[in-house]
Every structure is written in structure tokens, then in C-alpha cells.
């Protein structure tokens, strides 16, 4: 055996291990035991890549199932109401039928528009920034739209801190609305929802929405920004929410060069985002 062939033996061993991998079988990992020190970082990086690919395929399978479920429900409602109206026209108020159908069509449109937005974010769409003098003022304006829901839930909203910077204001309003809506849904009645704006550094600002309520497990916290994920297995709020709000919030954070945050301790759940507030 030549010196070159001997030196390449570890590479051939890794190539042999790779033969068992496929799109349907990404669970095996390369065995780096006994490999030269120079190849160990490569093996570790490749195993990390396999882990991310495996997770992506798993999420894609779940995403397809969730999309089918979310679209099937309003479509089934539309089909059923139309069939009944056509079979027994004299027993139906057509205005009521059309109103019900329009509601379901709006729901379908919302799901599709949200999915298109997420698709654009995945393809690298970035925020269209302009100078925003006050994040607190944006939060206050968004809170006005949630006034009725907050009152129904016997909740107050408090805003602390402020910052300025270059942001995409429409996207930021959407993210804040999603966070306040989520907190309103799970907050304990009679408590306050807190929106805390903190300057993290010269280039970053954090906006976190906190609510008092039941603790959220680490397993759920790790998935709350997944598409179509709901903390409750029952679709109690399915008519109003289709599980894309926090996924969109996460996408908006990425479009601003930032990230999302989530924590739940001592009866307080804090969900928010960190944004790069200046141009790169």
C-alpha cells in the first residue's frame, strides 16, 4: 500500500459511512473515533449539518400536515354550507350563508398571505428600514387596536423603556401585535401585560412582552416560534389564530438581523425579539 493510499484510508472510511445516508435516513452520524485529529472538526461539522437537515425534514413533514389541516377545515365549512343552501334554498337566509362563507374565505386568505410572507422571509427578504424615533410610541399605537381584547380579558398594558433606530415600521407593528395578542390569550385575568424595551448595545434593542399566567415548559418554549405550533393540542383558538403569528414574529426579527427570545419562570412568561436598530 502506497503512502498516499494509507493516508487516505480515514477518508475512505468516512465515505463508506456516508453510503447509508439518504433523505429518508438522516439519523446516523459519522463515527469520528480513531480518526486523525485533522479530520475530527470536519466530522463534527458534518454531524451538525446532518442534525439540522434531519430537523428540517421533520419540520417540513409536520408543516405539510398542518397546512392540510388548516386549509381543509374552512374549505369543508364552505362546501357544506353551499351544499345545504343549494339543496334546501327555501330554508336558508342567503345573506347569512354568504356572510359565513366570506368569513371562511377571509380566514383562508389570511393563512395563504401569511404563508407567502414566511416564504419571502425564507428566501432572504430584508426589512425596509426608515428612522423610527420611538418604539414605545409604536407599541402604544398597536395597543389601541387590542384595547377591546384587553378589556374583555380584564388586563392592563404597561410600556417601559424606549429606543429609536432604523426599522421597518409596518413589520414592527405586526410583530408587536402578534406578541401582545399572544400574551392576551394566555395572561391571568386581572394582571398586567408588560412591554419592556431595553437598549442592549449601540446596535441592538430588545422588545419583550411579559404576562402573568401558567408556566410554559422548556419543550414548548423551544417550539413556540414553529409554524402552526400551538401550546394546546386542542384548537380552542383556531377560529382566530392559525398558529403562524409567532413564526411571523420570528421572521420579522430575522429580517431585522435579529433573533427571538422566550423564557418562563416564577409565573411570568416573556416572549420577545432582539433587533439590530441600525443599518449594517
KOLFIVEX-747524 format. One record per residue (C-alpha): residue in three letters; x, y, z. Coordinates in nm, 4 decimals, decimal comma. Each point is the difference from the previous one (the first is absolute). Layout:
<'ALA' <X Y Z>>
...
END
This chain:
<'UNK' <0,0000 0,0000 0,0000>>
<'UNK' <0,1431 0,3386 -0,1018>>
<'UNK' <0,0447 0,2824 0,2497>>
<'UNK' <-0,2718 0,2030 -0,1750>>
<'UNK' <-0,2456 -0,2892 0,0107>>
<'UNK' <0,0767 -0,0582 0,3673>>
<'UNK' <-0,0497 0,3680 0,0771>>
<'UNK' <-0,3385 0,0035 -0,1736>>
<'UNK' <-0,1297 -0,3063 0,1850>>
<'UNK' <-0,1880 0,2102 0,2625>>
<'UNK' <-0,1708 0,1956 -0,2770>>
<'UNK' <-0,1092 -0,3239 -0,1699>>
<'UNK' <-0,1369 -0,1202 0,3335>>
<'UNK' <-0,2108 0,3167 0,0326>>
<'UNK' <-0,1202 -0,0362 -0,3592>>
<'UNK' <-0,1095 -0,3567 0,0773>>
<'UNK' <-0,2044 0,1259 0,2962>>
<'UNK' <-0,1687 0,2573 -0,2223>>
<'UNK' <-0,1484 -0,2692 -0,2236>>
<'UNK' <-0,2725 -0,0759 0,2534>>
<'UNK' <-0,1299 0,3570 -0,0022>>
<'UNK' <-0,3010 0,1124 -0,2028>>
<'UNK' <-0,2830 0,2520 0,0227>>
<'UNK' <-0,2050 -0,2663 0,1810>>
<'UNK' <0,2829 -0,0999 0,2318>>
<'UNK' <0,1932 0,2911 0,1490>>
<'UNK' <0,0225 -0,1337 0,3552>>
<'UNK' <0,3413 -0,1776 -0,0214>>
<'UNK' <0,3021 0,2117 0,0844>>
<'UNK' <0,3588 -0,0350 -0,1137>>
<'UNK' <0,2192 -0,1838 0,2490>>
<'UNK' <0,3020 0,2159 0,0653>>
<'UNK' <0,1627 -0,2458 0,2396>>
<'UNK' <0,3488 -0,0852 -0,1112>>
<'UNK' <0,0071 0,2707 -0,2650>>
<'UNK' <0,3052 0,2256 -0,0309>>
<'UNK' <-0,0241 0,3237 0,1974>>
<'UNK' <-0,0108 0,1955 -0,3261>>
<'UNK' <-0,3275 -0,1703 -0,1011>>
<'UNK' <-0,1809 0,0247 0,3351>>
<'UNK' <-0,1260 0,3596 -0,0562>>
<'UNK' <-0,1266 -0,1042 -0,3441>>
<'UNK' <-0,1877 -0,2965 0,1483>>
<'UNK' <-0,1535 0,2213 0,2700>>
<'UNK' <-0,1083 0,2638 -0,2510>>
<'UNK' <-0,1500 -0,2622 -0,2301>>
<'UNK' <-0,1908 -0,1638 0,2859>>
<'UNK' <-0,1348 0,3408 0,0957>>
<'UNK' <-0,1140 0,0521 -0,3582>>
<'UNK' <-0,1722 -0,3405 0,0015>>
<'UNK' <-0,1826 0,0980 0,3185>>
<'UNK' <-0,1270 0,3223 -0,1558>>
<'UNK' <-0,1080 -0,1799 -0,3179>>
<'UNK' <-0,1792 -0,2679 0,2014>>
<'UNK' <-0,1844 0,2679 0,1972>>
<'UNK' <-0,0894 0,1864 -0,3196>>
<'UNK' <-0,1500 -0,3117 -0,1604>>
<'UNK' <-0,1947 -0,0790 0,3167>>
<'UNK' <-0,1366 0,3544 0,0163>>
<'UNK' <-0,0881 -0,0086 -0,3698>>
<'UNK' <-0,2035 -0,3172 0,0443>>
<'UNK' <-0,1860 0,1522 0,2947>>
<'UNK' <-0,0453 0,3267 -0,1878>>
<'UNK' <-0,1658 -0,1763 -0,2947>>
<'UNK' <-0,2379 -0,1803 0,2342>>
<'UNK' <-0,0867 0,3208 0,1840>>
<'UNK' <-0,0589 0,1933 -0,3230>>
<'UNK' <-0,2355 -0,2732 -0,1169>>
<'UNK' <-0,1903 0,0118 0,3286>>
<'UNK' <-0,0270 0,3786 0,0117>>
<'UNK' <-0,1225 0,0280 -0,3587>>
<'UNK' <-0,2304 -0,3009 0,0155>>
<'UNK' <-0,2142 0,1324 0,2872>>
<'UNK' <-0,1199 0,3274 -0,1602>>
<'UNK' <-0,0323 -0,1685 -0,3397>>
<'UNK' <-0,2194 -0,2722 0,1491>>
<'UNK' <-0,2147 0,2673 0,1655>>
<'UNK' <-0,0399 0,1839 -0,3308>>
<'UNK' <-0,0926 -0,3156 -0,1881>>
<'UNK' <-0,2506 -0,1123 0,2653>>
<'UNK' <-0,1777 0,3360 0,0289>>
<'UNK' <-0,0273 0,0372 -0,3769>>
<'UNK' <-0,1301 -0,3532 -0,0480>>
<'UNK' <-0,2678 0,0480 0,2676>>
<'UNK' <-0,1044 0,3355 -0,1442>>
<'UNK' <-0,0345 -0,1502 -0,3474>>
<'UNK' <-0,1919 -0,3068 0,1184>>
<'UNK' <-0,2452 0,1955 0,2165>>
<'UNK' <-0,0055 0,3525 -0,1412>>
<'UNK' <-0,3278 0,0952 0,1653>>
<'UNK' <0,1285 -0,0730 0,3503>>
<'UNK' <0,3130 0,2132 -0,0129>>
<'UNK' <0,0659 0,3684 0,0287>>
<'UNK' <0,2396 0,0528 -0,2908>>
<'UNK' <0,1421 0,3119 0,1613>>
<'UNK' <0,0932 -0,2041 0,3056>>
<'UNK' <0,1549 -0,2735 -0,2173>>
<'UNK' <0,2048 0,2510 -0,1962>>
<'UNK' <0,1105 0,1726 0,3189>>
<'UNK' <0,1166 -0,3303 0,1468>>
<'UNK' <0,1783 -0,0926 -0,3221>>
<'UNK' <0,1689 0,3375 -0,0140>>
<'UNK' <0,1344 -0,0508 0,3510>>
<'UNK' <0,1550 -0,3326 -0,0993>>
<'UNK' <0,1414 0,1524 -0,3187>>
<'UNK' <0,1644 0,2731 0,2051>>
<'UNK' <0,1512 -0,2705 0,2205>>
<'UNK' <0,1363 -0,1851 -0,3032>>
<'UNK' <0,1382 0,3224 -0,1414>>
<'UNK' <0,1716 0,0765 0,3295>>
<'UNK' <0,1662 -0,3424 0,0125>>
<'UNK' <0,1204 0,0240 -0,3590>>
<'UNK' <0,1298 0,3560 0,0412>>
<'UNK' <0,1870 -0,0963 0,3160>>
<'UNK' <0,1537 -0,3015 -0,1724>>
<'UNK' <0,1108 0,2187 -0,2919>>
<'UNK' <0,1559 0,2475 0,2435>>
<'UNK' <0,1948 -0,2784 0,1719>>
<'UNK' <0,1115 -0,1331 -0,3369>>
<'UNK' <0,1366 0,3424 -0,0949>>
<'UNK' <0,1808 0,0247 0,3342>>
<'UNK' <0,1528 -0,3433 -0,0544>>
<'UNK' <0,1279 0,1136 -0,3391>>
<'UNK' <0,1916 0,2826 0,1640>>
<'UNK' <-0,2388 0,2969 -0,0044>>
<'UNK' <0,1273 0,2769 0,2274>>
<'UNK' <-0,1650 0,2851 0,1883>>
<'UNK' <-0,0631 0,3279 -0,1822>>
<'UNK' <0,1374 0,2307 0,2616>>
<'UNK' <-0,0772 0,3606 0,0786>>
<'UNK' <0,0730 0,2026 0,3106>>
<'UNK' <-0,2378 -0,0699 0,2888>>
<'UNK' <0,0357 0,2580 0,2802>>
<'UNK' <-0,1858 -0,1998 0,2678>>
<'UNK' <-0,0694 -0,3723 0,0345>>
<'UNK' <-0,2188 0,0710 0,3020>>
<'UNK' <-0,2266 0,2176 -0,2158>>
<'UNK' <-0,0400 -0,2881 -0,2469>>
<'UNK' <-0,0930 -0,2358 0,2844>>
<'UNK' <-0,2583 0,2474 0,1283>>
<'UNK' <-0,1599 0,0293 -0,3448>>
<'UNK' <-0,0134 -0,3775 -0,0387>>
<'UNK' <-0,1477 -0,0332 0,3490>>
<'UNK' <-0,2918 0,2196 -0,1065>>
<'UNK' <-0,1077 -0,2741 -0,2431>>
<'UNK' <0,0057 -0,2531 0,2843>>
<'UNK' <-0,1950 0,2190 0,2420>>
<'UNK' <-0,3240 -0,1980 -0,0273>>
<'UNK' <0,1718 -0,3383 0,0336>>
<'UNK' <0,1976 0,1222 0,3009>>
<'UNK' <-0,3157 0,1311 0,1641>>
<'UNK' <-0,1863 -0,3270 -0,0633>>
<'UNK' <0,2853 -0,1898 0,1645>>
<'UNK' <0,0131 0,2487 0,2924>>
<'UNK' <0,3623 0,0880 -0,0799>>
<'UNK' <0,2066 0,3167 0,0121>>
<'UNK' <0,2971 0,0814 -0,2217>>
<'UNK' <0,3110 0,1800 0,1212>>
<'UNK' <0,2909 0,1185 -0,2151>>
<'UNK' <0,3430 0,0683 0,1449>>
<'UNK' <0,3171 0,1213 -0,1710>>
<'UNK' <0,0458 0,1380 -0,3482>>
<'UNK' <0,2439 0,0151 -0,2871>>
<'UNK' <0,0321 0,1391 -0,3481>>
<'UNK' <0,1603 -0,1460 -0,3101>>
<'UNK' <-0,0498 -0,1027 -0,3586>>
<'UNK' <-0,2757 -0,2615 -0,0263>>
<'UNK' <-0,2705 -0,1170 -0,2355>>
<'UNK' <-0,2889 0,1586 0,1888>>
<'UNK' <-0,2881 -0,2000 -0,1611>>
<'UNK' <0,1832 -0,3271 0,0716>>
<'UNK' <0,0810 0,1132 0,3516>>
<'UNK' <-0,3657 0,0843 0,0679>>
<'UNK' <-0,0948 -0,3453 -0,1220>>
<'UNK' <0,2530 -0,1715 0,2268>>
<'UNK' <-0,1075 0,2037 0,3042>>
<'UNK' <-0,3659 -0,0739 -0,0739>>
<'UNK' <0,0732 -0,3735 -0,0166>>
<'UNK' <0,1855 0,0124 0,3326>>
<'UNK' <-0,2729 0,1986 0,1767>>
<'UNK' <-0,2683 -0,2256 -0,1456>>
<'UNK' <0,1840 -0,3092 0,1199>>
<'UNK' <0,0466 0,1442 0,3496>>
<'UNK' <-0,3680 0,0992 0,0164>>
<'UNK' <-0,1004 -0,3538 -0,0844>>
<'UNK' <0,1956 -0,1591 0,2862>>
<'UNK' <0,0194 0,2719 0,2683>>
<'UNK' <-0,1710 -0,0431 0,3364>>
<'UNK' <-0,3081 0,2201 0,0346>>
<'UNK' <0,0456 0,3172 0,2013>>
<'UNK' <0,3748 0,0213 -0,0650>>
<'UNK' <0,2132 0,2283 -0,2146>>
<'UNK' <0,1740 -0,0733 -0,3277>>
<'UNK' <0,3389 0,1676 0,0024>>
<'UNK' <0,1857 0,1148 -0,3092>>
<'UNK' <0,3639 0,0641 0,0869>>
<'UNK' <0,2290 0,1787 -0,2461>>
<'UNK' <0,3682 -0,0239 0,0907>>
<'UNK' <0,3052 0,1270 -0,1872>>
<'UNK' <0,2306 -0,3020 -0,0175>>
<'UNK' <0,2927 0,1712 -0,1705>>
<'UNK' <0,0794 0,2801 -0,2412>>
<'UNK' <-0,1465 -0,2107 -0,2800>>
<'UNK' <-0,2641 -0,2186 0,1682>>
<'UNK' <-0,3251 0,0549 0,1845>>
<'UNK' <-0,2215 -0,2542 0,1727>>
<'UNK' <-0,3804 0,0117 0,0093>>
<'UNK' <-0,1554 -0,2565 0,2338>>
<'UNK' <-0,3676 -0,0563 0,0829>>
<'UNK' <-0,0596 -0,1613 0,3398>>
<'UNK' <-0,3176 -0,1419 0,1514>>
<'UNK' <-0,0951 -0,1683 0,3264>>
<'UNK' <-0,1489 -0,3469 -0,0378>>
<'UNK' <0,0710 -0,3693 -0,0120>>
<'UNK' <0,3602 -0,1038 -0,0417>>
<'UNK' <0,1075 -0,1085 -0,3471>>
<'UNK' <0,2181 -0,3093 -0,0150>>
<'UNK' <0,3449 0,0120 -0,1644>>
<'UNK' <-0,1233 -0,2436 -0,2653>>
<'UNK' <-0,2774 0,2366 -0,1061>>
<'UNK' <0,2248 0,3069 0,0230>>
<'UNK' <0,2329 -0,1704 -0,2442>>
<'UNK' <-0,2796 -0,0297 -0,2554>>
<'UNK' <-0,2180 0,3069 0,0419>>
<'UNK' <0,1520 0,1692 -0,3040>>
<'UNK' <-0,0643 -0,3064 -0,2217>>
<'UNK' <-0,2628 0,0378 -0,2696>>
<'UNK' <-0,3499 -0,1178 0,0941>>
<'UNK' <0,1170 -0,0930 0,3494>>
<'UNK' <-0,2487 0,0457 0,2815>>
<'UNK' <0,0795 -0,0520 0,3670>>
<'UNK' <-0,3387 -0,1695 0,0431>>
<'UNK' <-0,0773 -0,3117 -0,1979>>
<'UNK' <-0,3601 0,1110 -0,0218>>
<'UNK' <-0,0679 0,2651 -0,2607>>
<'UNK' <-0,1906 0,2163 0,2446>>
<'UNK' <0,1048 0,3224 -0,1682>>
<'UNK' <0,0118 -0,1433 -0,3496>>
<'UNK' <-0,2674 0,2280 -0,1394>>
<'UNK' <0,2055 0,3093 0,0827>>
<'UNK' <0,3547 -0,1323 -0,0142>>
<'UNK' <0,1522 -0,2479 -0,2397>>
<'UNK' <0,3342 -0,0443 0,1729>>
<'UNK' <0,2145 0,2274 -0,2183>>
<'UNK' <0,0121 0,3159 0,2126>>
<'UNK' <0,3177 -0,0756 0,1932>>
<'UNK' <0,1625 -0,1592 -0,3059>>
<'UNK' <-0,0573 0,3309 -0,1802>>
<'UNK' <0,1413 0,1881 0,3007>>
<'UNK' <0,3121 -0,2159 -0,0216>>
<'UNK' <0,0285 0,0705 -0,3729>>
<'UNK' <-0,0306 0,3755 0,0638>>
<'UNK' <0,2800 -0,0213 0,2567>>
<'UNK' <0,2227 -0,1763 -0,2555>>
<'UNK' <-0,0889 0,2582 -0,2649>>
<'UNK' <0,1383 0,2609 0,2409>>
<'UNK' <0,3169 -0,2029 0,0518>>
<'UNK' <-0,1194 -0,1051 0,3433>>
<'UNK' <-0,1412 -0,2937 0,1910>>
<'UNK' <-0,2848 -0,1046 0,2288>>
<'UNK' <0,0048 -0,0668 0,3734>>
<'UNK' <-0,2260 -0,2052 0,2270>>
<'UNK' <0,0046 -0,0730 0,3724>>
<'UNK' <-0,2491 -0,1138 0,2634>>
<'UNK' <0,0879 0,0147 0,3698>>
<'UNK' <-0,1776 0,0773 0,3280>>
<'UNK' <-0,3408 0,0292 -0,1644>>
<'UNK' <0,1144 0,2503 -0,2629>>
<'UNK' <0,0405 -0,0760 -0,3693>>
<'UNK' <0,2139 0,2364 -0,2076>>
<'UNK' <0,0034 -0,0206 -0,3781>>
<'UNK' <0,1699 0,2551 -0,2163>>
<'UNK' <0,2572 0,0877 -0,2588>>
<'UNK' <0,3392 0,1623 -0,0258>>
<'UNK' <0,0414 0,2307 -0,3007>>
<'UNK' <0,2987 0,1563 -0,1664>>
<'UNK' <-0,1047 0,3649 0,0069>>
<'UNK' <0,2461 0,1451 -0,2470>>
<'UNK' <0,0940 -0,0700 -0,3594>>
<'UNK' <0,2648 -0,2693 -0,0418>>
END
